[in-house]
């Protein structure tokens, strides 16, 4: 049995193990962050799919190790207003009511933080085709009932441990 790469402590708030980083690990993280031209990264007003993927990859410093929908709120200049909001625990197939609730909350939070735009990212540690279809169903359901008003909603993205790409929707 192999030992973890770093000593492990227990997060008392969530009662789960967390890695204790040594100075070399922290230095490596700081070097990686300074390698970015700016952090947080900014998103162009009319981004290409490649720019969207690069933004998601640069902004999400946490590993992709769980299934969640990330809500990323941006100001008029494409600067993130807060860390991504990760919503997990969604069933594979959304009901109309669930999709409407998420759509309403996405727009409400945008109003609270005075966001100009939102980028929705379906993060999944399962890279299978069936998981991709589940993510597509959720994106289609939410986007079909969202009333954005003046909020710009960027094309949805999908993030897996090995890739970030646009989430192609049917229809």
Secondary structure, DSSP 8 states (H G I E B T S, - for coil): ----SS-EEEETTTTEEEE---HHHHHHHHHHHHHSSSSS-B--TT--HHHHHHHHHHH--S---S-EEEEEEE-TTSBBSSS-EEEE---SS--HHHHHHHHHHHHHHHHHHT-SEEEEEEE-S--SHHHHHHHHHHHHHHHHH---TT-EE---EEEETTEEEE-----
